[in-house]
């Protein structure tokens, strides 16, 4: 019997500087924290963690590589964090992904999983942004509808949902945004550890079902 295969998918937050020549290299972000914590707590667990997050990806990029980088790998648990670049590119490149396009493309990749890998457990995380620097506040107009789209998709497709925008915002209220994401987007070590904490809890729930 093979190990439980866990696949992290997403953008730079998931990529986190990983060595792309090694699919089992977790990078330096939340996948590293999450996999390490889980293995430390369960040293005899037969779990194979894979990371295929790619910096800069939007949902359309996931869609274009989905057969090779997800379906073909047949993960038992699939974790996705995507969406911030679908907002960011509007403001730095005038490359607009409407909320309708975002939700439709995201739904397509999730439908592919349900059709081809009906036993795969899905963990969805909503994208987030913190108000640092101040121009990030303007992103809310674009990002908030996409967050609601992810929540709708999670209700339909996910076995676990992690409301990261709310989690990160609550942490920043108690401290300051830069502690969790210095540029409002990319987690610091503290931010990655916070995400990992919630991810491990969700992971334990889905594999116990």
Phi, psi and omega in degrees: 000127183284164178296157170295123181263123182244126182244120171270130178230149179158211185249213185295333179295326177274318178305303174050042175075022182295158173280106186288352175280351183230107183296342180265004174279124187272355186073203184242012185254208187298328176299323177295311180299314184294312181294322181292317178297315181297316180292327177294323180281336184226067189298339181262002182292139179267083182231131180247107182269130179237145179231120176233030171295142179231123181305134178090352185294143168247178182299327180294328177290320174300315181301319184291336182246013191293321182298312182284318190266002175219293187303315182294338181274345177049058179292149173278329176228129180243125179244128182233131169228109183212155172135331185294326179287336174294335172271311186303318183296337175296322188268337180251345181226003184055034178258103191261127169249112180294160178298323180295317177297315181302311183293321181295315180292317179298317178299323180298314182292327178288323176297322177299320178295312182297325181284315187268334183226066188297341180265358180287131175276139184243127172249119177251138174240135179282147175292163182214162169211141176254154187280057175211123352294178189297334182295344178296336179300326181292338181292341184302326180303322182270319187284320186303315177298327178290324175299316178296326176296317179297322178296320177296317179294322179297319179298329183270323192244333193273148171270340175209145180230134180243112184279074189297326182298317178291320180297313182291321179296319180295319179297320182291330177295320181285339183229253175202149188303321185297339177295330187257329178203106189298329179251015180082349186236307186270119185297142166287181175300320177297317180296318179297320179294322179295315177300315182299322179303312181287326179295314181300319178298317179294319180298315179300322180295315185289326181278349178269351183289000000 
